[in-house]
Amino acid sequence: MHQIGVVGLSYRHAGVDEVARFALPKADLGVRLPALRDLLRASEVLYVGTCNRVEVLFATSDGSPAGDSRRDVFRALTGRDPHAGEATRILRAWTGEAAVEHLFLVACGLDSAQAGEQEIAVQLRGAWEAARSAHASGPILDRLVGEALGMANRVHRLEAGVRAPSLADLAADRVLLHLAGKPETVALVGVSPMTKRCAMALHRAGVPLLIVNRTLQAAEEFAETVGGRALPLDEFRAAPPDVSGLVLAAGGGEPVLDTAALGLLARATRAPLIIDFGVPPNVDPDAARLAGLARVGMNDLIQAAQERRLAQLMRLAPVRAAIDERLTRLRGDLATRAIGRRLADLRGTFEQIAAEEVDRALAAELRGLDGSQREVLQRLGSTVARRLAHLPLAGLRAAAAHASADAVDAFFREAKLRRPGAGTDDDKR
């Protein structure tokens, strides 16, 4: 696992505005991911961007241990060199097993603002698909992300019958409180995991819904599932209908609604409450304030979620134990895979030495044996070789999982297994 690295930031130590500075537009990932991989001198790379985190997962190109790549990631995501100490102050880095552990915690929702939420697994899968489409992911990250999503699915099975918490539920609660039981329309801008979950909660409460999206077809398909209407984003911007609530989670680096659109929304019968999941914000906070509209952003929702976090983590304690167990197994699997060819060569060397010793004996002191006796002796030599090889092979598998790569390399370098009669460099001096 030593070649794996993660660099990024999240709500845990940075504000949403800080996270937004490092976010990449989804439309740019096809070009930016290969460039990011080259800048990091990595063989594989994956970018995860959500409403409260931006992280880059990578694997080194030559199998060497991942180092501190915060300056490179800072430069790649912001387009400028960091000031002295800026990258290490803002970004966090994990390497080796700690990086894989972090990936598992994220996938299972244990690192989320709303502990245990399941939308992150969907977002991680989307990030993986984007990396594969850009030819930036390969066998190492495919294996790790697949394992992480497998753990997330296991968590979902463990939690069967228990409704997982979500920031979208907090958003729906805020909207319902604002509506105060009145059957007034709520618009949801963007078809994303967050707006979908929020829409389902509002639909169950009997709230009329308007689904708004850049692509009308996607809006129409989702609107059918929640009994709502659909509208293209451009039309909504130009002439927004009367809505009492507005939930936004649309991609892009610029605000989705400008000052003019907000001014039109403010003229509704009752000024709508804005819930903004966007990172960067889909609605500029200052523009909303000038229009006289109340806006709840990610910082507000995260703060509300933190009040429930401890109770959720206690409930998810078995998940933490399952992650530790899987990490132990994965450590052994990956370590054995990394030295698999060398183990096979070592086993072959033992068998070759035994075969040559048997052939030497059969040509000399045992040359009088008949055919069947020779065959028995050859089988015996092969069996003894395999049994003798088992001890170092088992030891190396264990060492590879727990020791450094240098320690394993030292064994192969110093073992100097050779054919009988062949001298080492030391013998020739």
Residue pairs with C-beta under 8 A, 6 or more apart in sequence:
1 96
1 97
1 99
1 100
1 330
1 331
1 334
1 335
2 64
2 65
2 66
2 95
2 96
2 404
2 405
3 59
3 60
3 63
3 64
3 65
3 66
3 140
4 57
4 58
4 59
4 66
4 95
4 96
4 99
4 100
4 140
4 144
5 57
5 58
5 59
5 60
5 66
5 67
5 69
5 93
5 94
5 95
5 99
6 55
6 56
6 57
6 58
6 93
6 94
6 95
6 99
6 102
6 103
7 55
7 56
7 58
7 69
7 70
7 73
7 91
7 92
7 93
7 94
8 22
8 48
8 53
8 54
8 55
8 56
8 73
8 91
8 92
9 18
9 19
9 22
9 53
9 54
9 55
9 90
9 91
9 92
10 19
10 52
10 53
10 54
10 55
10 92
10 111
11 19
11 52
11 53
11 113
11 298
11 302
12 111
13 92
14 90
15 299
16 51
16 52
16 279
16 281
16 297
16 298
16 299
16 302
17 280
18 90
19 52
19 53
19 54
19 279
20 279
20 280
20 281
21 78
22 54
22 74
22 77
22 78
23 49
23 54
23 77
23 253
23 279
23 280
24 32
24 47
24 49
24 54
24 77
25 251
25 252
25 253
26 49
26 130
26 251
27 251
29 47
29 130
29 131
29 134
30 130
30 133
30 134
31 134
32 47
32 76
33 45
33 46
33 47
33 130
33 131
33 134
33 136
34 134
34 135
34 136
35 76
36 45
36 47
36 56
36 73
36 76
36 77
36 136
37 43
37 44
37 45
37 58
37 136
39 72
39 75
39 76
40 56
40 58
40 69
40 72
40 73
40 76
41 60
41 61
42 58
42 59
42 60
42 61
43 59
43 60
43 61
43 138
43 140
44 58
44 59
44 131
44 136
44 137
44 138
44 140
44 141
45 56
45 57
45 58
45 59
45 131
45 136
45 137
45 141
46 56
46 57
46 58
46 127
46 128
46 131
46 136
46 137
46 141
46 145
47 54
47 55
47 56
47 127
47 130
47 131
48 54
48 55
48 56
48 57
48 106
48 123
48 124
48 127
49 127
49 279
50 120
50 123
50 279
51 167
51 194
51 249
51 277
51 278
51 279
51 298
52 112
52 113
52 279
52 298
52 302
53 106
54 77
55 106
56 73
56 76
56 77
57 99
57 103
57 141
57 144
57 145
58 66
58 69
58 141
59 66
59 138
59 140
59 141
60 66
63 338
65 95
65 96
65 405
66 95
66 96
66 99
67 95
68 88
68 93
68 95
69 93
70 82
70 87
70 88
70 91
70 93
71 81
71 82
71 87
73 87
73 91
74 81
74 82
74 86
74 87
74 90
74 91
75 81
75 82
82 90
94 101
94 102
97 327
97 331
100 144
100 327
100 330
101 323
101 327
102 111
103 144
103 145
103 148
104 147
104 148
104 151
104 323
104 326
104 327
105 111
105 323
106 112
106 120
106 124
106 148
107 120
107 121
107 124
107 148
107 149
107 151
107 152
108 121
108 148
108 151
108 152
108 155
108 316
108 319
108 323
109 115
109 116
109 117
109 118
109 120
109 121
109 152
109 155
109 164
109 316
110 116
110 313
110 316
110 319
110 320
110 323
112 120
113 167
113 301
113 302
113 305
113 306
113 309
114 165
114 166
114 167
114 169
114 170
114 305
114 308
114 309
114 312
115 165
115 305
115 308
115 309
115 312
115 313
115 316
116 155
116 159
116 164
116 165
116 312
116 315
116 316
117 164
117 165
117 166
117 167
118 152
118 156
118 164
118 166
119 166
119 168
119 193
119 194
119 197
120 152
121 149
121 152
121 153
121 156
122 193
123 193
124 145
124 148
124 149
124 152
125 149
128 137
128 141
128 142
128 145
128 149
131 137
131 141
132 142
137 145
143 334
147 326
147 330
151 322
151 323
151 326
154 322
155 316
155 319
155 322
156 164
158 318
158 319
158 322
165 305
165 308
165 312
166 194
166 197
167 194
167 277
167 298
167 301
167 302
167 305
168 193
168 194
168 195
168 196
168 197
168 198
168 201
169 197
169 198
169 201
170 301
170 304
170 305
171 194
171 198
171 247
171 275
171 277
171 296
171 301
172 197
172 198
172 201
172 202
172 205
174 273
174 275
174 296
175 186
175 198
175 202
175 207
175 245
175 247
175 273
175 275
176 202
176 205
176 207
178 244
178 245
178 273
179 186
179 207
179 244
179 245
182 244
183 206
183 207
183 208
184 207
184 208
184 243
184 244
184 245
184 270
185 207
185 208
185 209
185 210
185 241
185 242
185 243
185 244
185 245
186 202
186 207
186 208
186 209
186 210
186 243
186 244
186 245
186 246
186 247
187 209
187 210
187 211
187 212
187 231
187 236
187 240
187 241
187 243
187 245
187 246
187 247
187 272
188 195
188 198
188 199
188 209
188 210
188 211
188 212
188 247
188 248
188 249
189 195
189 212
189 213
189 233
189 236
189 246
189 247
189 248
189 249
189 250
189 256
189 257
189 282
190 212
190 213
190 248
190 249
190 250
190 251
190 256
190 282
191 211
191 213
191 218
191 219
191 222
192 249
192 250
192 277
194 249
194 277
195 247
195 248
195 249
195 277
196 222
198 247
198 275
199 209
199 211
199 222
199 226
199 228
199 247
200 226
202 209
202 226
203 209
203 226
203 227
203 228
207 245
208 228
209 223
209 226
209 227
209 228
209 229
210 228
210 229
210 230
210 231
210 241
210 243
211 219
211 220
211 222
211 223
211 226
211 228
211 229
211 230
211 231
212 219
212 230
212 231
212 232
212 233
212 236
213 219
213 222
213 230
213 232
213 233
213 250
214 232
214 233
214 234
214 250
215 232
216 230
216 231
216 232
219 230
219 231
219 232
220 230
222 230
223 229
223 230
231 241
233 250
233 256
236 261
237 257
237 258
237 261
238 261
239 264
240 261
240 264
240 265
240 268
242 268
242 269
243 265
243 268
243 272
244 268
244 269
244 270
244 272
244 273
245 272
245 273
245 275
246 265
246 272
246 273
246 274
246 275
247 275
247 277
248 256
248 257
248 274
248 275
248 276
248 277
248 278
248 282
248 283
249 277
249 278
249 282
250 256
250 278
250 282
252 282
253 280
254 280
255 278
255 280
255 281
255 282
255 283
255 284
255 287
256 278
256 282
256 283
257 265
257 282
257 283
258 287
259 287
259 290
259 291
262 283
262 287
262 288
262 291
262 293
263 291
265 271
265 272
265 291
265 293
266 291
266 292
266 293
271 292
271 293
271 294
272 293
273 293
273 294
273 296
274 283
274 288
274 293
274 294
274 295
274 296
275 296
275 301
276 282
276 283
276 295
276 296
276 297
276 298
277 298
277 301
278 298
279 298
281 297
283 295
285 295
285 297
288 294
288 295
289 295
331 401
331 402
332 397
332 401
335 397
335 400
335 401
336 343
336 397
336 400
336 401
338 400
338 405
339 396
339 400
339 408
342 412
343 393
343 396
343 397
346 389
346 392
346 393
346 396
346 412
346 415
346 417
347 386
347 389
347 393
349 417
350 385
350 386
350 388
350 389
350 417
351 382
351 385
351 386
351 389
352 419
353 385
353 417
353 419
353 420
354 381
354 382
354 384
354 385
355 378
355 381
355 382
355 385
356 419
356 420
357 381
357 420
358 377
358 378
358 381
360 420
361 377
362 369
362 374
362 377
366 377
369 377
392 415
396 408
396 411
399 407
399 408
399 411
400 408
416 424
418 424
